[in-house]
Amino acid sequence: MIAEYSPTEQFTGASKYILDEELAQIVNITMALEMPLLLKGEPGTGKTMLAHAISEALNMKLIVLNVKSSMKLVDALYQYDTLTRLNDSRFGDSKRDVSNIEEYIKMGKIGQSFVSDERVILLIDEIDKADSDFQDDMLDVLDQMEFDIIEIDKTMSANCRPVIIITSNAKKDLSDPFLGRCNFHHIAFPEPDMMRKIVQVHFPDISRDLMDHAIRAFYQMRDFRGIEKKPATRELINWMRALKADPDFKVKHLVKGNIPYLGVLFKKSPDYAIARNSISRMRL
């Protein structure tokens, strides 16, 4: 029997995660309704980190399924280790009973969330990498909270219904049946005021002067025309770490348009070149 959801579990944020009211509401109603929560937004907006934050705040184990384009659903459910069983039967030095196939069944990430004796967070990261059959079949399993292990003719049912967070970078459209079975939230890129709160959490002792000029420069660089992969929140945090770690850096450098460590912000060669050329023109 699947454990019931406790309505006392309310997510209000975590030590390193700034939460707006709308996102808090959709997270908590999703847990109450026991539905998957689908999060969309550009990379770096905190979709994946939300699952980590819920795990921290509610003291729940986090299980992460990183979706790959070649992944089959069965890989996320369980794996049957035929090679090890074959070797054990040939060499006869294993402590396992080779006649018992169940000894060679290993749970995948979804399977692990089902067999757990306590409620866990199941993060299914970048679902848009998978094909539509994977998506729809996976939600069938998550709806029913059970799956079959064909090799041993056994049905695995969830002990506790996990809290399911699904992320998408919107690189591929998701099917209508998939969308219809999830709650949805789009995490927009933070506005400057929200970004200041995020920076303050990561750098409690940061000077107001450095924070204001660094954030202003960051948003200017995100607006450079032709940039394919705009720097995201994690790039800003790492860039701020680099600035603070450099004993020779002064805020006046940013004021004058001297932007150091562009390689921390821009990870693609064309973007790096565009940023460097745009900054050079700004200084003229």
Buried (B, 14 or more C-beta within 10 A) or exposed (E): EBEEBEEEBEBEBBEEBBBEEEBBEBBBEBBEEBBBBBBBBBBBBBBBBBBBBBBBBBEBBBBBBEBEEEBEBBBBBBBBBEEBBEBBEEEEEBEEEBEEBEBBBEBBBBBBBBEBEEBBBBBBBBBBBBBBEBBBBBBBBBEEBBBEBEEBEEEBEBBBBBBBBBBBBEEBEBBEEBEEBBBBBBBEBBEEEBBBEBBBBBBEEBEEEBBBBBBEBBBBBBEBEEBEBBBBBEBBBBBBBBBBEEEEBEBEBBEEBEBBBBEBBBEEEEBBEBBEEBBEEEEE
